[in-house]
Amino acid sequence: MVKIVGISGSLRPDSYSYEALLLAAQRVEALGAEVELLDLRELHLPFCNGGDEYPDYPDVKKLQDTVSQADGLILVTPEYHGGVSGVLKNALDLMSFTELSGKVTGLISVLGGQPNSNALNDLRLIIRWVHGWVIPEQVSIGQVWKAFSPEGKLLDEKLSQRFDQFAQSLVDNTRKLRGSD
């Protein structure tokens, strides 16, 4: 069984990024993968200063260890000013090749305006730089404030199908790269 770790790059209490992560995680689990979510709102992480160790911040080790043990990742970011959120970038900066290299990664962005690929392209570059593998299927949810029902269901059937394709690709490609069923 493959293990996928999901991380949302939003600190908002009622985060659409986290809602999208939950949805993706449910679809990935339905395909037989194990999923663990890391909620950056609950972790006490410092700003990355380029150091290798952060002994005063045990959650850095928790982040690093959890990602190290994963076969793949789901990264979700709100798009702020045309790019990836600072909190997600900082969490990625607190890790290194040791944790991120070889990880199969699926990318999702949410934004208030029209869907685009700016933040997704940022994440694609970051993951490629640390020798990770980004699946070609990605999800960008524009006008996210009207994408979900109050119960957290997607209102657009085509967007729901994109999540299905995303989940299938992430699980299939992780299994292929890991050589597991």
C-alpha positions in Angstrom: 0.0 0.0 0.0 1.3 3.5 -0.9 1.3 6.2 1.7 0.4 9.8 0.7 0.9 12.8 3.0 -1.3 15.9 2.3 -0.3 19.4 3.3 -2.4 22.5 2.9 -0.7 25.9 2.7 -3.3 28.0 4.4 -3.6 29.2 8.0 -7.2 30.4 7.6 -9.7 28.8 10.1 -12.2 28.0 7.4 -9.7 27.2 4.7 -10.8 26.3 1.2 -7.3 24.9 0.7 -7.9 22.5 3.5 -11.3 21.6 2.2 -9.8 20.8 -1.2 -7.1 18.7 0.6 -9.8 16.7 2.4 -11.6 16.1 -0.8 -8.5 14.9 -2.6 -7.5 12.7 0.4 -10.9 11.0 0.4 -10.6 10.2 -3.3 -7.0 8.9 -2.9 -8.1 6.7 0.1 -11.0 5.3 -1.9 -8.3 4.0 -4.4 -6.6 2.0 -1.6 -3.8 4.4 -0.5 -3.1 5.4 3.1 -3.4 9.1 3.6 -2.0 11.2 6.5 -2.7 15.0 6.6 -0.4 17.5 8.1 -2.3 20.6 9.2 0.1 23.6 9.2 -2.4 25.5 11.4 -1.6 23.0 14.1 2.2 22.8 13.7 4.5 25.3 15.4 7.1 25.9 12.7 9.8 28.6 12.6 10.7 30.7 9.6 13.4 28.7 7.7 16.8 30.2 8.3 18.7 27.8 6.1 19.8 25.7 9.1 19.8 21.9 9.2 18.3 21.5 12.7 15.6 23.4 14.7 15.9 21.8 18.2 13.5 24.4 19.7 10.8 23.3 17.3 9.9 19.6 17.5 7.2 20.0 14.9 9.9 20.5 12.3 11.1 17.0 13.0 7.5 15.8 12.9 7.1 17.4 9.5 10.4 16.0 8.2 9.7 12.5 9.5 6.2 12.3 8.3 7.1 13.4 4.8 10.2 11.1 4.8 8.0 8.1 5.4 5.6 9.0 2.6 5.6 7.6 -0.9 3.8 10.6 -2.3 2.4 14.1 -1.5 -0.6 16.2 -2.1 0.3 19.9 -1.8 -2.5 22.4 -1.8 -1.9 26.2 -1.8 -4.0 29.3 -2.0 -2.7 31.6 -4.6 -1.5 34.8 -3.1 -0.3 37.6 -5.4 0.2 35.2 -8.2 2.2 32.6 -6.3 2.4 29.9 -3.7 1.6 30.8 -0.1 4.4 31.7 2.2 3.4 29.2 4.8 3.6 26.3 2.3 6.9 27.5 0.9 8.3 27.8 4.4 7.3 24.3 5.3 8.9 23.0 2.1 12.1 25.0 2.9 12.3 23.4 6.3 12.8 20.1 4.4 15.5 19.0 2.1 16.3 16.4 -0.6 16.3 13.8 2.2 12.6 14.2 2.7 11.4 15.3 -0.7 13.5 13.6 -3.3 11.7 10.9 -5.2 8.2 11.8 -3.9 5.4 11.6 -6.4 3.4 14.8 -5.9 0.0 16.1 -6.9 -0.7 19.8 -6.9 -3.9 21.8 -6.2 -4.4 25.5 -6.0 -7.4 27.6 -4.9 -8.0 31.3 -5.6 -10.7 33.9 -5.5 -10.3 34.9 -9.2 -10.2 32.9 -12.4 -8.3 29.6 -12.3 -4.7 29.7 -13.5 -1.5 27.9 -13.1 0.8 30.4 -11.4 1.0 28.8 -8.0 1.0 25.4 -9.5 3.9 26.3 -11.7 5.8 27.6 -8.6 5.2 24.3 -6.8 6.2 22.3 -9.9 9.6 24.1 -10.0 10.2 23.6 -6.3 9.4 19.9 -6.4 11.5 19.3 -9.5 14.4 21.2 -7.9 14.4 18.7 -5.0 14.1 15.7 -7.4 10.5 15.0 -6.8 8.0 13.8 -9.5 5.0 15.9 -10.2 2.0 14.2 -11.9 0.7 16.0 -15.0 -2.9 16.2 -13.6 -3.4 19.2 -11.4 -6.4 21.1 -10.1 -6.9 24.8 -10.0 -10.1 26.0 -8.3 -11.0 29.5 -9.4 -13.7 31.5 -7.6 -13.3 29.0 -4.8 -15.8 30.8 -2.6 -18.6 29.3 -4.8 -17.1 25.9 -5.6 -18.2 24.0 -2.5 -21.6 23.3 -0.9 -21.9 24.0 2.9 -21.3 20.3 3.4 -18.0 20.4 1.5 -19.2 18.8 -1.7 -18.0 20.2 -5.1 -20.8 21.9 -7.0 -19.3 21.5 -10.5 -19.4 18.0 -11.9 -16.4 18.6 -14.2 -14.3 19.8 -11.3 -15.3 16.7 -9.4 -14.2 14.6 -12.3 -10.8 16.5 -12.3 -10.4 15.4 -8.7 -11.1 11.8 -9.6 -8.5 12.0 -12.4 -6.0 13.7 -10.1 -6.5 11.0 -7.4 -6.2 8.1 -9.9 -3.0 9.6 -11.4 -1.4 10.2 -8.1 -2.1 6.7 -6.8 -1.2 5.0 -10.1 2.1 6.9 -10.6 3.1 6.4 -7.0 2.5 2.7 -7.3 4.5 2.6 -10.5 7.4 4.5 -9.1 7.5 2.5 -5.9 6.9 -0.8 -7.7 4.0 -1.7 -5.4 0.4 -2.7 -5.8 
